Amino acid sequence: MDIGAKLRELRKAKQLSIYRVSHDTGISPNHIKALENGERNPSLDTLARICVPLGISLPELINDDAETTYLTEKERELVEYYRTLPDEKADLLITIAKTLNA
């Protein structure tokens, strides 16, 4: 899938308008539309800015793996918190999660 089509798919999945993404990124609606239609090639900076309102990372956007899943805001918060924990607390968090899921 090309980047423009993937951007459009992700934007629509998040139920965001081009104008909302434009507002959140400072990128003009016409530029975003041209990117989605494959009429322009985005810079990495532009892609990184667009990723923010879409709730994904740049590697997630660029990855063509069909198995890729996108984290919800709560999942992203949990992952970010987990990454700050020392190993023993991270292990404890995993044990708690397994217990809660049982």
ABEGO torsion letter per residue (X at the ends): XBAAAAAAAAAAAAGBBAAAAAAAAGBBAAAAAAAAAGABBBBAAAAAAAAAAAGBBAAAAABABAABBBBBAAAAAAAAAAAABBAAAAAAAAAAAAAAAX
